[in-house]
Amino acid sequence: MAVSKLSDRDIRSITRQWKRGRPIRDLADYHHVSRQRIYQIIAAYRQTGLYPYPQAPGRKPAQIPHETETLVLAAQDQYSLGPTHLEKKIEEEYRMHIPHNTIYRILLEHGRVEVCNYFFSFSLAPRMSRAFAW
């Protein structure tokens, strides 16, 4: 049986249907998940009384140390560079490697840089029309 990701709505539906006495096998077949997964959802619901929604996927961003933050802000005040050039300058001057992604996060938090929407800032339409003109 193929396993699919259940939405919050599906989880609410499973617990409601289970409370109404619908068989576990029917719930599992309907939602295309294993019976074991249905039992997991029900067990979590019984323990807490809350719907067991899945957590957001991915790694949580690490906390940036205060010293790193002050160093980046001081270097940015001194040199007025963007994150990638600032990364190299900090490495030369302070002998400390701070990734440009971290520098970007710090500058973004303090309003010193705008959100980068480079990928969406240009249109492909003019280039596409030239490329496919036959």
C-alpha positions as CSV (number, residue, x, y, z in Angstrom):
1,M,0.0,0.0,0.0
2,A,1.4,3.4,-1.0
3,V,1.9,5.9,1.8
4,S,0.7,9.4,1.2
5,K,1.1,12.6,3.3
6,L,-2.0,13.3,5.3
7,S,-3.3,16.9,5.5
8,D,-4.6,18.5,8.7
9,R,-8.1,18.1,7.3
10,D,-7.4,14.3,6.8
11,I,-6.3,13.9,10.3
12,R,-9.3,15.7,11.7
13,S,-11.5,13.5,9.5
14,I,-9.8,10.3,10.7
15,T,-10.3,11.1,14.3
16,R,-14.0,12.2,13.8
17,Q,-14.8,9.1,11.8
18,W,-13.0,6.9,14.4
19,K,-15.1,8.5,17.1
20,R,-18.3,7.6,15.1
21,G,-17.2,4.0,15.1
22,R,-16.0,3.6,11.5
23,P,-13.6,0.6,11.2
24,I,-9.9,1.3,11.1
25,R,-9.5,-0.7,7.9
26,D,-12.0,1.5,6.1
27,L,-10.2,4.6,7.3
28,A,-6.9,3.3,6.1
29,D,-8.2,2.3,2.7
30,Y,-10.0,5.5,2.2
31,H,-6.9,7.7,3.1
32,H,-4.4,5.3,1.3
33,V,-2.3,4.9,4.5
34,S,-1.5,1.8,6.6
35,R,-3.7,0.7,9.5
36,Q,-0.6,1.2,11.7
37,R,-0.6,4.9,10.8
38,I,-4.3,5.2,11.7
39,Y,-3.6,3.6,15.0
40,Q,-0.7,6.1,15.6
41,I,-3.0,9.0,14.9
42,I,-5.7,7.6,17.3
43,A,-3.1,6.9,20.0
44,A,-1.7,10.4,19.8
45,Y,-5.2,11.8,19.9
46,R,-6.2,9.7,22.9
47,Q,-3.0,10.8,24.8
48,T,-3.3,14.6,24.3
49,G,-6.9,15.1,23.3
50,L,-5.6,17.3,20.4
51,Y,-5.3,16.5,16.7
52,P,-1.7,15.2,16.0
53,Y,-0.8,17.5,13.2
54,P,2.6,16.9,11.7
55,Q,5.4,19.4,12.4
56,A,6.7,21.7,9.7
57,P,9.4,19.8,7.6
58,G,13.0,20.8,7.4
59,R,15.7,21.9,9.7
60,K,15.1,24.8,12.1
61,P,17.5,27.7,11.6
62,A,20.2,27.8,14.2
63,Q,20.4,30.7,16.6
64,I,23.1,33.2,15.5
65,P,25.5,34.1,18.3
66,H,25.4,37.8,19.5
67,E,29.2,38.2,18.9
68,T,28.8,37.1,15.2
69,E,25.9,39.5,14.8
70,T,27.8,42.5,16.2
71,L,30.8,41.7,14.1
72,V,28.8,41.5,10.9
73,L,27.0,44.8,11.6
74,A,30.3,46.5,12.5
75,A,31.9,45.3,9.3
76,Q,28.9,46.3,7.2
77,D,29.0,49.8,8.8
78,Q,32.7,50.1,8.0
79,Y,32.7,48.7,4.4
80,S,29.1,49.1,3.1
81,L,29.2,45.8,1.2
82,G,26.7,43.1,0.4
83,P,26.7,39.7,2.0
84,T,29.0,37.9,-0.4
85,H,31.7,40.6,-0.5
86,L,31.3,41.1,3.2
87,E,32.0,37.4,3.8
88,K,35.4,37.7,2.1
89,K,36.2,41.0,3.8
90,I,35.4,39.5,7.3
91,E,37.6,36.5,6.5
92,E,40.5,38.7,5.5
93,E,40.2,41.2,8.3
94,Y,39.0,39.2,11.2
95,R,40.2,35.7,10.2
96,M,36.7,34.3,10.9
97,H,34.5,32.6,8.4
98,I,30.8,33.5,8.5
99,P,28.8,32.1,5.6
100,H,27.2,34.7,3.3
101,N,23.7,33.2,4.0
102,T,24.2,33.9,7.7
103,I,25.4,37.4,6.9
104,Y,22.3,37.9,4.7
105,R,20.0,36.8,7.6
106,I,21.6,39.2,10.0
107,L,21.4,42.1,7.6
108,L,17.8,41.3,6.8
109,E,16.8,41.1,10.4
110,H,18.3,44.6,11.0
111,G,16.7,46.1,7.8
112,R,20.1,46.7,6.1
113,V,19.3,44.7,3.0
114,E,16.1,44.0,1.0
115,V,14.6,40.6,0.3
116,C,16.3,39.2,-2.8
117,N,13.7,38.3,-5.5
118,Y,16.2,38.1,-8.3
119,F,14.7,34.9,-9.7
120,F,11.3,36.5,-10.1
121,S,12.4,40.1,-10.9
122,F,12.9,39.5,-14.6
123,S,10.6,38.3,-17.3
124,L,11.3,35.4,-19.6
125,A,8.7,36.5,-22.1
126,P,11.0,38.7,-24.3
127,R,13.7,36.0,-24.5
128,M,11.3,33.2,-25.1
129,S,9.7,35.0,-28.0
130,R,13.1,35.5,-29.6
131,A,14.2,31.9,-29.0
132,F,11.1,30.4,-30.6
133,A,10.5,32.7,-33.5
134,W,10.4,30.4,-36.5
